Amino acid sequence: MGDLAAAGSLPAAGSLAAAGSLPGAGELPELANVHWRERVSEASLRRADRTWTLSIVAHEVPFLVTAVVLPLLAPVLAIVSVFALGFAWTIPALYAARGAGVLRPQRRRAQTDAGAETRALGFLGDLVGHDVRELVTRTGLAVERGAFGVWVVGPAGALLVRPGGRRVQCYCVRVAGGELPAADRVAHLLLALRADESGFATVANLTWSGACWRLRRHLSASAREGLAAGMAMAREHPRG
């Protein structure tokens, strides 16, 4: 999982707002920890999309061919074709479920932290525009338009809805410091994304890329709402 350190320059939400220490634009220092990776660009994102598509095709085609050919050889083998079709559907679904895990709901924190959670959620609402503030309040997810598409940011990862709103990439990334409220972790990731979108995508780990409809089936209700908002915004993007 990609790791964005919650260093002293990114304190908890309440003190961050008071100090006014929002990070500006610039290269993320965490890039030094993944120096072997190519910096993400539009071209590399398109290559990743093609690679994942080819991978899915490579998994599905043998089973689909088996499902078609076996009954032609012997009708009694039709039952095997049914199993082959099941595998052709299940394997891509398992990969999509893995991608959906980046927005999996976090375990509830102790009641004693309810105040911190509320303050962190309020700070996160202040970071986003009025048009997505209600979404943040309902789901705890932040939607941000970027150069590569529309990001849906959660406490432990983000979705990148590509221009056109039909394809999505899932990124696993976390903020060091698991004691932070969930909304505070979202705020950290959102600020890192704004400071260096390419660096953010480079540090994070791409766990899945595919069709939005396939991912949607494996998301929680709140994550589906965030994905829907991201898709609606992405449809406004001209395809690059």
N, C-alpha and C positions, 0 to 999 in steps of 0.2 A: 504494500500500500504506500502511495506517495505520502510524504511527511512535510508539512509546513510548520516550522518551529514557531511556537508562541513565545518569542523572545521578549525582552523587556520593552521593546518598542511597540509591542502589541499587548498591552495589559488588558485586564478584564474590562467588560463593556462600560461599566459605570465610571471607572477612573479614566478610561480612554476618552470618553466624551468630555469629561471635566478638563483633562489636560490638553485637549485639542491636538493630540499627537497622531493624527491620521497619516498613514504612509502615503507618499506621493508616487508618481510614476517612476519607474526604474527597474533594473534587472533584479529579480528575486535572488537573495543570497543562497537559497536552497538549491539553486542550479548547480552550485559547486559540488553537491553531493551526488549528482547524476551527470557528471561531466562527459560520460561516454554516450549520452543520448543526443541525437540530432534535435536541434531546437525546432519545435513544432511550427509549421507554416501551413498555409492553405494547401500547398502541393502535398505535404506529408499527410494531412488529414484526408485528402482524396485517395492517396495510396492506401491508407489504413482502411477506408471504406471498401475499396476494391478487394483488399486482402481478406477482409472478413466475409465479403460476399462470396468470393471464390472458396473460402473455407466451408461456408454453409452449403454451397453447391456440391462440393466434394463429399460432404457427409450425406446429402440427400439423394444425389443421383444414383448411387449403387442400390439403395433400397427401393427407389422408384422403378428402376430397371428390373430389379428382382420381382417386384409386385406385378409388373406387366408381363414378363417373360414366362414365369413359372406356370400360370394357368394355361398358357398356350402350349406348353410342353405336356402338361397333364392336369386336367381339371381338378383332380384330387388335391393338387398343391395350392389351390386357392386359399386355403386356410393359412398357409405360409405367407402368401401375399398380404393377408390382413396384418400379420405381425410385422412384415416389412414396412407397410404403410405407417404402422404405429411408431416404429423406430424412426422413420423419416420425419415424423412430426415431433417426436419426443426429444431427439437430440438437439435440434435448434432451440427448442423451448427451454432446455436445461441451460444452454448458454445465455439465453435471454434472462432467465431467472437469476443467473449469476450477475448480469449487468444491473438488474433491478436492485440488487443488494446494496448499491451505493446510496440509495435513498431509503433503505430499510429503517423503520422507526426505531429510535434509540430507547433503551430501557429508561423507565421513569426514574427521575432522581428523588431523593428523600424529601419528605414534606418540609424539612427545615430549609431546603434550598428553593422553596417556592418563590420567595421574594427575589432572590438572585435571578431566577428564570424570568420573572416578570420584568425586572429592570433590563435584562439582556434583550428580551423580546422588544421592549420599547425602544432601546437603542438601535436594534436592527431595523425597526420600522422607520426611524429617523434617517437611516442610510439610503433607503430606497425612495423612489418617486411615489407620488400620491396614487398613481394608477395601479401599483402593485402592493400598496401597503395593506390593503384588506386581505390579499392573498397571504402575505406574511403572517398576519394575525391568525388566520384560519389554519394554515398548514405549517407554519414555521419555516417555509422555503422562500428563498429570494430568487426572483427572476431578473436577469440582467442581459441586456442586448450587448453583444460584442462584435468584433470584427469577423469572427469565424461562424457566428450564428447567435442563438439565444441560449444562455446558460440558466439552468435551474439548480440552484446551490442548496445543499443540505448540510447537516452537521458532519458527515463523514464522506462526502463525495458530491459529484455534480453530473448533471446531464448536459450535453451540448446538442441542442436541436439544430440541425443543419438548415441552411437557407432553403426555403420551400416547405419546411415543416413535415417532411415525410420520413426523414432519416434522423437517427439520434445516436450519439456516442456516449458511453458511460465511463466516468472517471472515478477512481477510488483515491481519495486524498484525505488526510486528517491533520488536525492541529495538535501539536504536542501539548499535553496537558489535559488529560481526560477529566479533570475535576471541573473544567469550565462548563457553564450552562450550555445547552444545545444551541440556543440562539446566539450565544457569544461565539461559538465555533463557526456558525454560519457567517457571522460578521467578519471574523478573521479571514475566512476563505474568500468572501466577497471583496474585501479590501485588497487581498493579494491578487485576485483576478483583475481588479481595476488597475492595479499598479503595473502588472505585466501579464497580459492574457496569454501570450505565447509561452512565457516561462511557467505560468500556472499549469498549462496543458502538458508541458514537458516534464515537470516534477510529478504530476499525477500519473497514475497507472491506468491505461485504457483497458477496461475489462470486457467490453463488448461494443459492437457497432452493428446496427441493423434497422429494420423498419420500426417506426413508432408504434404501430398497431401490435406488433409482436411483443414489444416491451411492456405496453400498457397492461396486458393481461396479468403481469406478475407484480404490479405495483400496488401499494396500499391506496386507500381512497384519497388520502391527502396528497400522496405523490402523483396519483393520476390527475388530480386537479392542477398540480404544478406543471406536469407535462402538457396538459391541455393548454394552459396559459402560454407556455413556451412555444408550442406549435402554432398558436394563433399569432404570436408576435413574429415567428419565423416565416410565416406565409407572406408577411409584408416585405421581407427581404428580397431584393432581386437576386436571382441565382447567379453566383460568380463564375 
